[in-house]
Amino acid sequence: MIARLGDFRFPDSAARLYPDTPGRPWVLEVGFGDGRFWPHHATTFPEAPNYLGVELSGVSLLKANRRLRDANLTNAILTKLPADVLIREVIPHAGLDLIVVNFPDPWPKAGHTDHRLLRAPFFRMAASRLKPGGMILLTTDHDEYFEFACAEAVASGVMQVQITDPPAAALETKYALKWRDLGLGAHHARFIPTTHPPVPHGHTEPYPEDPTAVPHAVLTLPDTFAPQTFQKITERNPGSRGAEEGGAWTVILLDLYAGLRRDGWVVLAHVVEGDLTQEVLIGITAREDGTHLVRLAKFGGPIITTGVKAAVGVVTRWLEAQGAVVKHHGY
């Protein structure tokens, strides 16, 4: 089965995602490529663990889905998301038994190391999502990236590094076979958490069912309010928390549309927080008491992050600049 973003909760649980195979270990593979690793590696367990794969290539996702289906691995979920977003937003504290990273993009050019996945912030985040006894497995042909990843794991302060031989399945992947044909070998390391820090405050959540928990504001618009004067607005917050907590955000209010309801509007907002980008709708809706409700719309199932809450605040502040009087806000 293939799970899309809307199929997840934030955070989610293995029990809900794999109702037919509860209690089995939960394995995440980052960058599964064409899906060759898991059908091989799953056979090394008495029962195939619950598998979650994340990949950015849609073509790879379709190829991997066919391989898993042909191998009858029905307790497998594939999704197209940035890996750190999936781990940060979907995986609960101490949820995973294993994280597998085979032949990740080494970003070898000077100045590109910030694009690498295996840096100290990632290791700290992963340590909070791994169970006691869990680990990260890295296999790569890139000498410098291997040394870099091992050094970053140590610098994270939460990982022990064990250099050993890769699992046999890692040497049957597309890139492993390519490097083997060129006469090149592969490095392998296990990163084992020495501590399991709690998930930081601010962990995101889905659009809540409780309407009072949805980011909103109640205000009174002036008689002079002129929606036609709207122009694109950009606000940024560099953030003060670690990169693994997603503290920084950029909000761009792109456009204002007349709502389907009388005396109402909808704002389209673009919200960027690290590798997570969302486009959300924020309604400005008239109420019976003469006030207006500024509220995040449920359309699209937005993840309510710090940046999404901030987007409601940006809309509210724009309305204040037009003369609106805020009576209450919750964002």
ZATIMI-887888 format. One record per residue (C-alpha): residue number from 1; x, y, z. Coordinates in Angstrom, 2 decimals. Layout:
<sefis>
nr	east	north	up
NUM	X	Y	Z
...
</sefis>
This chain:
<sefis>
nr	east	north	up
1	0.00	0.00	0.00
2	1.13	3.57	-0.59
3	0.40	6.22	2.03
4	0.23	9.84	1.02
5	0.72	12.78	3.35
6	-2.98	13.00	4.16
7	-2.99	9.40	5.42
8	-0.75	10.26	8.36
9	-1.50	11.79	11.69
10	1.01	14.11	13.33
11	2.44	12.31	15.20
12	1.21	8.86	14.20
13	1.62	5.36	15.60
14	2.60	1.98	14.22
15	-0.54	0.48	15.80
16	-2.79	2.68	13.62
17	-0.71	2.45	10.45
18	-0.31	-1.34	10.62
19	-3.51	-2.67	12.25
20	-3.01	-6.18	10.82
21	0.53	-6.62	12.18
22	0.57	-4.96	15.61
23	3.57	-5.36	17.85
24	6.12	-6.01	15.12
25	9.31	-3.92	14.95
26	8.96	-0.68	12.97
27	11.65	0.07	10.38
28	12.13	3.31	8.43
29	14.18	3.38	5.25
30	15.26	6.83	4.09
31	15.71	7.16	0.33
32	14.59	3.65	-0.72
33	15.35	4.28	-4.42
34	13.78	1.57	-6.55
35	13.02	-0.57	-3.50
36	15.59	-3.35	-3.77
37	16.79	-3.30	-0.16
38	13.68	-4.15	1.82
39	12.46	-7.30	0.02
40	15.93	-8.80	0.65
41	16.38	-7.55	4.21
42	12.85	-8.39	5.37
43	13.62	-12.10	4.87
44	16.30	-11.94	7.60
45	13.56	-11.54	10.23
46	11.26	-14.33	11.49
47	8.34	-12.06	10.53
48	8.65	-9.06	8.23
49	8.73	-5.90	10.39
50	6.36	-3.03	9.72
51	8.10	-0.93	7.08
52	7.91	2.78	6.31
53	9.83	4.09	3.32
54	10.40	7.72	2.41
55	11.63	9.01	-0.94
56	11.43	12.23	-2.96
57	11.33	10.65	-6.42
58	7.85	9.78	-7.62
59	9.26	7.38	-10.22
60	11.26	5.55	-7.53
61	8.16	5.36	-5.36
62	6.21	3.58	-8.10
63	9.06	1.15	-8.81
64	9.49	0.36	-5.12
65	5.76	-0.15	-4.69
66	5.79	-2.79	-7.42
67	8.75	-4.59	-5.80
68	7.13	-4.67	-2.37
69	3.82	-5.82	-3.85
70	5.56	-8.59	-5.81
71	7.31	-9.68	-2.59
72	3.91	-9.79	-0.82
73	5.07	-7.25	1.77
74	1.64	-5.90	2.62
75	2.70	-4.29	5.90
76	4.76	-1.68	4.04
77	3.98	2.00	3.53
78	5.74	4.30	1.07
79	5.49	8.05	1.06
80	6.93	11.03	-0.78
81	8.22	13.49	1.81
82	11.50	15.02	2.99
83	12.94	12.53	5.47
84	13.52	14.96	8.32
85	9.95	16.26	8.00
86	8.54	12.73	8.19
87	10.67	11.82	11.20
88	9.99	15.09	13.00
89	6.25	15.29	12.35
90	4.99	11.70	11.97
91	7.19	9.44	14.10
92	6.35	9.50	17.83
93	8.90	9.42	20.63
94	10.60	5.99	20.83
95	8.49	4.75	17.92
96	11.12	3.18	15.63
97	13.31	0.11	16.01
98	15.56	0.87	13.05
99	16.40	3.63	10.55
100	18.16	2.55	7.34
101	20.05	4.98	5.09
102	21.63	3.41	1.99
103	23.84	5.46	-0.33
104	22.46	8.92	0.54
105	23.22	11.93	-1.65
106	26.67	13.08	-0.39
107	26.31	16.68	-1.62
108	30.04	16.70	-2.43
109	30.44	20.30	-3.61
110	32.03	22.88	-1.33
111	29.45	24.76	0.70
112	26.76	22.11	0.23
113	27.28	20.16	3.46
114	24.24	21.84	5.03
115	22.11	19.86	2.56
116	23.35	16.55	3.94
117	20.91	14.49	5.94
118	23.31	12.97	8.45
119	24.26	15.98	10.52
120	24.20	16.47	14.29
121	20.63	17.91	14.41
122	19.31	14.89	12.53
123	21.06	12.47	14.88
124	19.56	14.23	17.91
125	16.10	14.11	16.39
126	16.50	10.45	15.38
127	17.65	9.52	18.89
128	14.34	10.79	20.26
129	12.38	8.62	17.79
130	14.33	5.38	18.27
131	13.45	2.83	20.93
132	16.07	1.67	23.43
133	18.16	-0.81	21.49
134	17.30	0.85	18.18
135	19.87	2.17	15.75
136	20.61	3.88	12.43
137	22.34	1.87	9.70
138	24.37	3.81	7.13
139	25.90	2.30	4.00
140	27.75	4.56	1.55
141	30.51	4.44	-1.02
142	31.51	8.07	-0.37
143	34.63	8.20	1.82
144	34.36	11.82	2.88
145	30.63	11.68	3.64
146	31.15	8.55	5.72
147	33.80	10.30	7.82
148	31.59	13.39	8.02
149	28.55	11.40	9.20
150	30.55	9.56	11.86
151	31.98	12.85	13.16
152	28.53	14.48	13.19
153	27.10	11.52	15.11
154	29.76	11.95	17.79
155	29.26	15.74	17.82
156	25.52	15.24	18.40
157	26.31	13.97	21.89
158	23.63	11.27	21.66
159	25.15	8.60	19.40
160	27.72	5.85	19.68
161	29.42	4.85	16.40
162	30.18	1.24	15.47
163	31.95	0.61	12.16
164	31.16	-2.85	10.79
165	30.17	-4.74	7.63
166	26.91	-3.77	5.86
167	23.93	-6.10	5.78
168	23.90	-8.26	2.66
169	20.75	-6.56	1.32
170	22.52	-3.17	1.25
171	24.97	-4.60	-1.28
172	22.13	-5.57	-3.63
173	20.82	-2.04	-4.12
174	21.10	-0.13	-7.39
175	24.04	2.03	-6.31
176	25.85	-0.78	-4.50
177	25.81	-2.87	-7.68
178	26.98	0.13	-9.70
179	29.96	0.77	-7.43
180	30.78	-2.95	-7.27
181	30.93	-3.10	-11.07
182	33.40	-0.20	-10.92
183	35.53	-2.08	-8.40
184	34.55	0.16	-5.49
185	33.53	-0.92	-2.00
186	31.16	0.47	0.60
187	31.47	1.74	4.16
188	28.99	0.82	6.87
189	28.31	2.17	10.35
190	25.77	1.64	13.08
191	24.73	4.70	15.07
192	23.34	3.66	18.43
193	21.64	6.24	20.70
194	23.20	6.70	24.11
195	20.13	8.68	25.22
196	16.58	9.16	24.00
197	15.70	12.82	24.47
198	12.00	13.75	24.64
199	10.25	15.21	21.64
200	10.65	19.01	21.89
201	7.78	21.30	22.76
202	6.06	22.52	19.62
203	5.75	19.11	17.94
204	3.19	19.68	15.26
205	-0.30	18.28	15.07
206	-3.00	17.77	12.43
207	-5.98	20.02	11.94
208	-7.81	19.40	15.22
209	-11.44	18.42	15.47
210	-11.95	20.88	18.34
211	-12.68	24.22	16.60
212	-11.35	26.18	19.59
213	-7.92	24.64	18.96
214	-7.76	25.85	15.36
215	-5.63	29.01	14.94
216	-8.09	31.90	14.75
217	-8.90	35.50	15.63
218	-12.15	37.39	16.16
219	-12.19	41.03	15.09
220	-14.34	43.90	13.93
221	-13.68	45.28	10.45
222	-14.00	49.01	9.82
223	-16.54	50.37	7.36
224	-13.60	51.59	5.29
225	-12.11	48.11	4.83
226	-11.00	47.77	1.19
227	-9.97	44.20	0.29
228	-9.03	45.31	-3.22
229	-5.97	47.07	-1.76
230	-4.40	43.74	-0.77
231	-0.81	43.20	-1.93
232	1.52	40.28	-1.36
233	2.96	40.24	2.17
234	6.05	38.39	3.40
235	7.08	37.88	7.04
236	10.02	35.84	8.33
237	11.10	34.58	11.71
238	14.67	33.18	11.83
239	13.81	31.12	14.93
240	15.83	30.58	18.05
241	15.49	26.82	18.51
242	17.59	24.06	16.98
243	17.11	23.14	13.35
244	15.63	19.78	14.34
245	12.77	21.58	16.06
246	11.77	23.62	13.04
247	11.74	27.00	14.79
248	12.25	29.24	11.73
249	9.44	30.09	9.34
250	8.58	32.23	6.33
251	4.97	33.24	5.63
252	3.93	34.72	2.28
253	0.36	35.90	1.84
254	-0.06	35.40	-1.90
255	-3.58	36.52	-2.70
256	-7.00	37.45	-1.35
257	-10.16	36.03	-2.90
258	-13.82	36.81	-2.39
259	-15.41	33.99	-0.42
260	-18.42	32.01	-1.53
261	-20.25	33.28	1.50
262	-21.53	36.84	1.62
263	-19.12	39.38	3.15
264	-16.22	36.96	3.37
265	-12.76	36.41	1.91
266	-10.09	33.73	1.70
267	-6.34	34.37	1.91
268	-3.90	31.97	0.22
269	-0.72	31.66	2.33
270	2.57	29.96	1.50
271	4.34	28.69	4.66
272	7.95	27.45	4.63
273	9.58	25.81	7.66
274	12.86	24.16	6.75
275	12.04	21.36	4.31
276	8.31	21.51	5.04
277	6.28	23.74	2.68
278	2.52	24.11	2.92
279	-0.03	26.24	1.12
280	-2.96	26.94	3.41
281	-6.22	28.85	3.18
282	-7.23	31.33	5.87
283	-10.83	32.43	5.87
284	-12.19	35.84	6.89
285	-15.85	35.13	7.57
286	-18.68	37.36	8.79
287	-20.50	36.27	11.95
288	-24.05	37.00	13.10
289	-22.86	39.37	15.83
290	-21.21	41.69	13.29
291	-17.65	40.50	13.93
292	-15.44	38.53	11.55
293	-13.69	35.24	12.22
294	-10.17	34.80	10.87
295	-9.57	31.06	10.85
296	-7.37	28.43	9.26
297	-9.44	26.42	6.77
298	-9.56	22.63	6.99
299	-9.18	22.27	3.22
300	-6.17	20.08	2.38
301	-5.69	18.83	5.95
302	-2.96	21.31	6.94
303	-0.40	20.38	9.58
304	-0.71	23.01	12.31
305	2.90	24.05	12.75
306	4.34	27.17	14.32
307	4.52	28.72	10.86
308	0.88	27.95	10.06
309	-0.20	29.56	13.33
310	1.99	32.53	12.41
311	0.23	32.80	9.04
312	-3.08	33.40	10.81
313	-1.29	36.08	12.83
314	0.07	37.72	9.67
315	-3.45	37.91	8.21
316	-4.76	39.34	11.47
317	-2.04	41.99	11.63
318	-2.76	43.01	8.04
319	-6.41	43.46	8.93
320	-5.39	45.50	11.99
321	-3.38	47.74	9.67
322	-6.64	48.27	7.73
323	-8.32	49.47	10.91
324	-9.72	46.20	12.32
325	-10.07	45.86	16.09
326	-9.09	42.46	17.46
327	-11.35	41.14	20.21
328	-9.71	37.77	20.69
329	-7.07	35.60	19.11
330	-5.86	32.03	19.52
331	-2.73	31.31	17.51
</sefis>
